[in-house]
Amino acid sequence: QVQLVESGGGLVQSGGSLRLTCTASGIIFSDNSMGWYRQRPGNERESVAAISTVGRQVYGESMKGRVAISRDTVQSTLYLQMNSLQPEDTAVYYCAVVAGPNFGAWGQGTQVTVSS
């Protein structure tokens, strides 16, 4: 059974930082490219960042320069370090398999709220 479980969200003040974690189980983590998405209130889901099986990173425009995606293959864990957070970054953040044998798997999301 494929499971992606996000954690690390919460309430943070404007300018603050958070580190999101996504723990995967039921998949061969090293065979899958992974990504982070977010859905802001009233908006469609958008890509934040992705990382390939060999560690190549791609960033969406919305948070480029303020986030860093990384992965720990041994721990089957995906990370998203977010800095200089702004109220408009308030969203539910999801991890997902973006390519590979488990393409289409999604986590349940973690809420990030940035106060002004």
C-alpha positions in Angstrom: 0.0 0.0 0.0 1.5 3.3 -1.2 1.5 6.0 1.5 2.9 9.5 1.4 2.6 11.3 4.7 3.4 15.0 5.0 4.3 16.8 8.2 5.9 20.0 9.4 3.2 22.4 8.5 1.8 24.9 11.0 1.5 28.6 11.8 4.5 30.8 11.2 5.0 34.6 11.1 5.7 36.5 8.0 9.4 36.1 7.2 9.7 32.9 9.0 10.8 29.4 7.9 9.4 25.9 7.9 10.7 22.5 6.8 8.1 20.1 5.4 8.7 16.4 5.4 7.1 13.7 3.4 7.7 10.1 4.4 7.0 7.5 1.8 6.2 3.8 2.3 5.0 1.1 0.0 7.2 2.3 -2.9 10.8 2.0 -4.0 11.6 5.6 -3.2 14.8 5.7 -5.3 12.9 4.8 -8.5 10.5 7.7 -8.3 10.9 11.4 -8.9 9.1 13.4 -6.3 7.6 16.8 -6.0 5.9 19.3 -3.7 2.7 21.1 -4.7 0.5 23.6 -3.0 -3.1 24.8 -3.2 -3.9 28.2 -1.9 -7.4 29.2 -1.0 -9.5 29.8 -4.1 -6.7 28.7 -6.4 -5.7 25.6 -8.3 -3.0 23.3 -7.2 0.4 24.4 -8.4 3.9 22.9 -8.5 6.4 24.2 -6.0 9.4 22.0 -6.7 10.4 18.6 -7.9 13.5 16.4 -7.6 14.5 13.6 -9.9 15.8 10.2 -8.9 19.4 11.5 -9.4 18.8 14.7 -7.4 18.1 17.2 -10.2 15.9 20.0 -8.9 13.3 22.0 -10.7 11.4 24.9 -9.1 8.2 26.6 -9.8 8.1 30.4 -10.2 5.9 31.0 -7.2 8.5 30.2 -4.6 11.7 30.1 -6.5 14.6 31.4 -4.5 12.9 30.8 -1.2 12.6 27.0 -1.2 14.9 24.1 -1.4 13.8 20.5 -2.2 15.9 17.5 -1.1 15.5 13.8 -0.6 17.0 11.1 1.6 16.8 7.9 -0.3 17.9 5.8 2.7 15.0 7.2 4.8 12.5 7.4 1.9 11.9 11.0 2.9 11.3 14.1 0.9 11.9 17.6 2.3 11.0 21.1 1.5 12.8 23.9 3.2 10.8 27.1 2.9 12.3 30.5 3.9 11.0 34.1 3.9 7.5 33.0 4.0 4.7 35.5 3.2 1.0 35.4 3.9 0.4 34.6 0.3 2.2 31.3 0.9 -0.6 30.2 3.1 -1.8 26.9 1.5 -2.1 23.2 1.9 1.2 21.6 0.8 1.2 18.2 -0.8 3.9 15.8 -1.8 3.5 13.5 -4.8 5.2 11.1 -7.0 5.8 13.1 -10.2 7.4 10.4 -12.4 8.2 6.7 -12.0 6.5 3.4 -11.2 4.2 5.0 -8.6 3.3 8.1 -10.6 0.1 9.8 -9.3 0.5 8.9 -5.7 -0.4 11.9 -3.4 -0.1 12.6 0.3 -3.0 14.0 2.3 -1.4 17.5 2.6 -0.2 19.6 5.4 -1.5 23.1 6.2 0.9 26.0 6.2 -0.5 29.3 7.5 1.6 32.5 7.4 0.5 35.4 9.6 1.3 39.0 8.8 
